[in-house]
Amino acid sequence: MTRSFADRHIGPDAGALEHILAAVGVGSLEDLAGRAVPASILDQSAGNGLDALPPALSEHEALNELAALAHSNTVATSMIGLGYYDTLTPPVLVRNLLENPAWYTAYTPYQPEISQGRLEALLNFQTMVSDLTGMAVANASMLDEATAAAEAMTLLRRANRASKSPRLLVDTDLFPQTRTVLYTRAEPLGIEIVEADLSGGVLPEGEFFGVLVQVPGASGRIVDWAPVFAAAHERGALVAAGADLLAMTLITSPGEQGADVCFGTTQRFGVPLGFGGPHAGYLAVRDAHARQLPGRLVGVSVDADGDRAYRLALQTREQHIRREKATSNICTAQVLLAIVAAMYASYHGADGLRAIARRVHRHAEQLATGLGESVVHERFFDTVLVQVPGGAEAVVAKAKGRGINLRLVDADHVAVACDEATTDEHVAIVLDSFGADGVPAATELPSIETRTSQYLTHPAFTRYHTETAMLRYLRQLSDKDIALDRSMIPLGSCTMKLNATAEMEPITWPGFSRLHPYAPIEDVPGMLRVIEDLQGWLSAITGYDRVSLQPNAGSQGEYAGLLAIRRYHLDRGDTHRDTCLIPSSAHGTNAASAAMAGLRVEVVKCRENGDVDLDDLRAKIADHADRLACIMITYPSTHGVYEQEVAELCALVHDAGGQVYVDGANLNALVGLARPGRFGGDVSHLNLHKTFCIPHGGGGPGVGPVAVREHLAKYLPGNPLEAGSHAVSAAEHGSASILPITWAYIRMMGADGLRRATLTAIASANYIARRLDPHFPVLYTGENGMVAHECILDLREITRRTGVTVDDVAKRLADYGFHAPTMSFPVAGTLMVEPTESENLEEIDAFIDAMIAIKAEIDQVASGVWPVDDNPLRGAPHTAASLVGDWPHPYTRETAVYPRGLSSARAKVWPSVRRIDGAYGDRNLLCSCPPLEAYGE
Ligand SMILES: *Cc1c(COP(=O)(O)O)cnc(C)c1O
């Protein structure tokens, strides 16, 4: 029998599966379904919605279909601009970074000892952003420019404690999509946006907590904002400035002009347009506001041997700690794309970037000179706004006929944006489309180059200008990390499954990657087909009626879904419904998203067995009856269990007039088995980067579609170019260019493959639970003693008895070549393990053997053979360097690095640093590349 894609995606073969099922004590996968999943929600294999999916294709057939879709798109020369510019990704970065599983299959670097490669790359990103913007500290990426602007807005409000004003003053020359997202985010928080043309340097009357501008503006105009910044500060307002990083190589940065915050995108640094994404947004602040930064921040610290080491600083996973008081809900960000942008800067260096910027500007100057009087602004970088009374449409049509897309601003204006890919020929065609006579030989416009300060002087940006050096740098960094190309990553709640090559290939095809998000609709039929197919397939899988692919992470899907609920109640006149019930076990983003959507969070207790306490739920519903907006549950729960009473729980909330939000992060336990849209959910978000094979990229990109039942459909986020559309991202379809990954996955798995994948994931999780329970007790199980697709190992009693912590076990796993499971979520002092369907039995057994061997080591500590503060667990991870020289420890070097339980069949992983001292780094906060001298040490 020929093997299908599903046979290659799913790890255990028939023989292995038999072994797994026998250990779990069930006869077949369908038997398992009946035992694990509550009968009240379980779909039979026919009528589970998957009959709506097309039959499975092989890898080559699916790639052929996708190639046809890509070819049906028109890859025009894009001169539309508006924050999206064509860019020439250096091939060395395409093949060795963007298309390299060592980079794209990694997880967010919460285990810093085996993540030094991507942490260093992210530190380069932060350094690049802070240098170019003139700010002290930049974070490790935002989701896009518009959401970064929204985060800047809320940061200004938090940081400006002196101001009681709810008003934000916004310049009118902002990208329209940025403006729309600002309005979406401002309204539920009671922030009042006041728009005015600030280019004259005069602020409208009254108090503002902040002022927000952009340079260059949407019209291309460069304004000297220094007087506005000064006036704002005098008025007690803080200032945020959007800044184009390529322009910053030539003009004075907002930081140098006094801005408090900078935001923007790094797309044009080598990240393909991708019909809107994914790209890395950025956010940077003055020193004083460093602790207000949302998202991840990489910092420098030291390891146990006193050597320099990187790790996430300060607010890492702050949502889990601060919940609704978190600075933001952002969790998955845009790590992979941030690293591409940083490497682009490393490859070109300051001089190279400046040369690119000058070429871009020279083309814009040629256009402006050729168009003469009709050019609206005197000072511009890359975008020229042209007045053509009554003739704008004709000009755009003429250029379109010759393969170039321009921006139609209105009936009388056209904007033309030059970029790295613009050629002299493009300039000639554009001039001709305007009816100008030929390309001017010389331009005599005044220089825009006002920047005098240096940037990108660190070795990270001077050492890798040749392809050989860059190739080796990328390899050297990725060799420090554990990604899925080295071992299983058993992170509960994160679903680190296979990202098949056939799924990944299409994303760098020009037919998908070189489309501007605001390209004319007739250019993108293939892209829209992928989008529509996916919307239909995901609706069928989830049982909902409508799906929006706009949110670019799970957190954004949560936010969009909660906004829909809020607007639904408001439209019905239920203005008092502002309370969101959230079980205590929920992911931290849930509470953070609710707060952003203007909802009050009330926590519902969990019972001893981990289930939502329905008695407490009844009490909370009674307490908040007329204020109840919704409940937000995760199903199966973050405790890894299918709660029996989920249908009843949903009914209780519905009866009280509330809506039910089902967090779909755990959909890998439901696909083909049960549909949240049918068992009581009104809205869910999915994580395509968990259940549907988009790789985690080291902490992003992600796609977090929001799915709703019909009554909420009209509240889904709209087109960001339309004011008031409640868009949550800068592009209508979010990170569209990675949607072919999910499309290919569903297309190749087919209905049977998807159901089999889910059941195999459940079988493997139960196998691990059964085998590890005698060593590390499994904390929660469902009615039949079964877990769902993940299980929580309880180490609290072990820690109490022996002093060995979850940290010790997590770090020790690196010596065995494994990435740690999820630590202390959702329960402190536990590890949550999720194998997914993609891991084969050998790998699962190797992990289990490592865990059992670690338990034996813990027993040695317990029996006093090794002291609690000096044993292989506390000493972990062990580097090669730690073996040479004195060895004062009571365990051998061999035990340190080649312990029993480490399969001889596995390639040895050598962590590059010892255990990292996080607190030291937080006390001595350093979030950009250490200065040059430090490299001599
Ligand atoms: C991953 C996860 C989220 C957040 O999703 P992001 O894509 O990281 O923003 C929310 N809820 C649960 C239960 C999750 O596991």
The ligand as an SDF file (V2000), in Angstrom:
LIG
                    3D

 15 15  0  0  0  0  0  0  0  0999 V2000
   -0.6490   29.8480   23.1190 C   0  0  0  0  0  0  0  0  0  0  0  0
   -1.8550   30.1490   23.8790 C   0  0  0  0  0  0  0  0  0  0  0  0
   -2.4500   31.4300   23.7930 C   0  0  0  0  0  0  0  0  0  0  0  0
   -1.7940   32.6190   23.1410 C   0  0  0  0  0  0  0  0  0  0  0  0
   -1.5410   32.4760   21.7930 O   0  0  0  0  0  0  0  0  0  0  0  0
   -0.4170   33.3380   21.0570 P   0  0  0  0  0  0  0  0  0  0  0  0
   -0.5050   32.9110   19.6690 O   0  0  0  0  0  0  0  0  0  0  0  0
    0.8900   32.9990   21.7010 O   0  0  0  0  0  0  0  0  0  0  0  0
   -0.7270   34.7760   21.2350 O   0  0  0  0  0  0  0  0  0  0  0  0
   -3.6560   31.6140   24.4300 C   0  0  0  0  0  0  0  0  0  0  0  0
   -4.2370   30.6330   25.1480 N   0  0  0  0  0  0  0  0  0  0  0  0
   -3.6670   29.3970   25.2860 C   0  0  0  0  0  0  0  0  0  0  0  0
   -4.3400   28.3480   26.1020 C   0  0  0  0  0  0  0  0  0  0  0  0
   -2.4540   29.1250   24.6620 C   0  0  0  0  0  0  0  0  0  0  0  0
   -1.8730   27.9380   24.7970 O   0  0  0  0  0  0  0  0  0  0  0  0
  1  2  1  0
  2  3  1  0
  2 14  2  0
  3  4  1  0
  3 10  2  0
  4  5  1  0
  5  6  1  0
  6  7  2  0
  6  8  1  0
  6  9  1  0
 10 11  1  0
 11 12  2  0
 12 13  1  0
 12 14  1  0
 14 15  1  0
M  END
$$$$
